[in-house]
Amino acid sequence: MTTIQQNLDTVRRQIALTAQQCDRDPKEIQLLAVSKTKPVIAIQEAIDAGQRLFGENYVQEGIDKIQHFADTPFADRLEWHFIGPLQSNKSRPVAEYFHWMHTLDRQKIAQRLSDQRPVGMPALNVLIQINISDEQSKSGITLAELPLLAEQIHSLPNLMLRGLMTIPAPESDSERQEAVFHQMTLAYEQLKSIYPQVDTLSMGMTDDMSTAIRAGSTMVRIGSAIFGARDYA
Ligand SMILES: *Cc1c(COP(=O)(O)O)cnc(C)c1O
């Protein structure tokens, strides 16, 4: 087993253990392997260990990887999630190549993604990004803005609203962190009661994965715990 495969194993065990501890079925929690900045050989190792869902933050880098794996026998089983900030002029390649988009926070981009989704492809699965705690961040909308954007997305033919995503500000106080995650879960449950196809709450990264699972996350986005620290140089 390679280091990446051992890491994946550890993360999967941690997810299962945390789920058990809070009486959740581990199958309710999907693992998205965040492979940004990492080479295709690292992704291949994860694929060989059974990983199928991958998250990428940068449009061109993501597409290069999608195209690389399009020529392999696993192509049809891989699912690519765009999880980075998206400028509206970069929406087309996301609409053309990805299966999921986690950071939708504007009607204008929703409209473009729907218009640009190629004929014959299934609807693009989208999550609305909520800015739950980080006032500094320009990404994501407030919960007050959620009902309108959800309705707008729901009316677009080539998008499928699947749920919510958040990147909370780091908290040193664990009770405060839990409260923030809990707020997201309530908003998610409410959205689900209006739109029955909603089934995904994308919440939790390497440092807050267990707290997010205890609060109700259904998809954790894990990078460094699987692939090691990133080098942006
Ligand atoms: C990089 C990134 C992750 C993974 O972060 P780790 O701390 O390495 O697990 C998850 N979600 C988003 C949106 C990211 O940009």
The ligand as a MOL file (V3000), in Angstrom:
LIG
                    3D

  0  0  0     0  0            999 V3000
M  V30 BEGIN CTAB
M  V30 COUNTS 15 15 0 0 0
M  V30 BEGIN ATOM
M  V30 1 C -8.6450 22.7490 -0.2800 0
M  V30 2 C -10.0650 22.5670 0.0620 0
M  V30 3 C -10.5060 21.4840 0.8390 0
M  V30 4 C -9.5740 20.4600 1.4610 0
M  V30 5 O -8.8710 21.0360 2.5200 0
M  V30 6 P -7.9930 20.1370 3.5390 0
M  V30 7 O -7.8890 21.0020 4.7250 0
M  V30 8 O -6.6980 19.9080 2.8490 0
M  V30 9 O -8.7270 18.8880 3.7930 0
M  V30 10 C -11.8650 21.3460 1.0520 0
M  V30 11 N -12.7540 22.2240 0.5530 0
M  V30 12 C -12.3700 23.2810 -0.1840 0
M  V30 13 C -13.4020 24.2050 -0.7110 0
M  V30 14 C -11.0260 23.4980 -0.4420 0
M  V30 15 O -10.6650 24.5680 -1.1610 0
M  V30 END ATOM
M  V30 BEGIN BOND
M  V30 1 1 1 2
M  V30 2 1 2 3
M  V30 3 2 2 14
M  V30 4 1 3 4
M  V30 5 2 3 10
M  V30 6 1 4 5
M  V30 7 1 5 6
M  V30 8 2 6 7
M  V30 9 1 6 8
M  V30 10 1 6 9
M  V30 11 1 10 11
M  V30 12 2 11 12
M  V30 13 1 12 13
M  V30 14 1 12 14
M  V30 15 1 14 15
M  V30 END BOND
M  V30 END CTAB
M  END
